[in-house]
Amino acid sequence: VLDLTQGSWKFEKDMYCIGKYDEVRPNVYTTKLFEGIRNVHIGIDIGGPVGTPCMAFMNGKISHFGYNPDDGDYGNVVITEHTISGIKIWALYGHLDNKSIIAKFKNQKIKAGEIIGYFGKEDENGGWEPHLHFQLSLVQPDTHDLPGVVSLDDRDKALQIYPDPRLVLGPIY
């Protein structure tokens, strides 16, 4: 488990690691995209080698997909929709490779364990070390984007809208 509270995001290329939910990460988000102070991480990062597969946590469908080109953004992203005990929830898979959004279509059915995408290289994932940003949302997204970090002022509201991903991933840390 990484400690990104000191502002460093580096790990060995073949190492698997976890970046925490609701972690304040000063000096990590420094590109123009993060103007102002947005440094509370509201997803879970799973680091590992380029090409690592990312699987659906349960049956559902593709809600949105696309490419966010800005430096420091998600790069390729897929958002899936699921229903848990009658409640709709969306899951964002960010920092994927280019082939992860090919042959996807809106409302495409997916099964638990199906590969959603693969960890992308820095030139296709927003400029980051290879990893998956996994985030849940209780609010339906309008597009293939959700805020992955928020300001301290917006933290309480964001934690209500974007619940802890360990609800579906289990106790990974």
Secondary structure, DSSP 4 states (H G I P E B T S, - for coil): ----TTS-----TT--EEE-TTEE-TTT--SGGGTTT--EE-SEEEE--TT-EEE-SSSEEEEEEEEE-STTS-EEEEEEEEEETTEEEEEEEEEE-GGGGTT--TT-EE-TT-EEEEBPPTTTTTSPSSEEEEEEESS--SSS---SEE-GGGHHHHHHHS--THHHH----
